[in-house]
Amino acid sequence: MSEEPTESDGEPGNRHVSIEILEPPAPDGTPALDPETRVDTMVKDRLLPTARLEDGRYVAWWFDTDAPEPYDPATSEWVVAPTRFLAAATFRELTEDPARFDELVGGEEEPA
């Protein structure tokens, strides 16, 4: 979790909260997920699966509770955040705007 104080527009004390979009690691890779910590988290009118990672962050990986396992090949992205709600809410917002999701996920490619 990255919460580093920054100065923005002369306002000291602002904090940065890291939210990442990751390809799921291999089941024995890092960050490791504890499947026993799965909790379906309500965002607006939808429950989304979340679980705790061994480093204390949380992951959301599917758009409803009928989700494959986090490491299933059908799971293409994880949204990782410092809280369950941030992970779930960010995942939901991005899946509601596929163009924005693709822009963020594909943003690492070099322009041609």
PyMOL commands that set and color helices and strands:
alter all, ss='L'
color gray80, all
select helices_A, chain A and resi 84-96+98-108
alter helices_A, ss='H'
color red, helices_A
select strands_A, chain A and resi 5-8+11-15+20-22+33-43+46-53+58-60+78-81
alter strands_A, ss='S'
color yellow, strands_A
deselect
rebuild
show_as cartoon
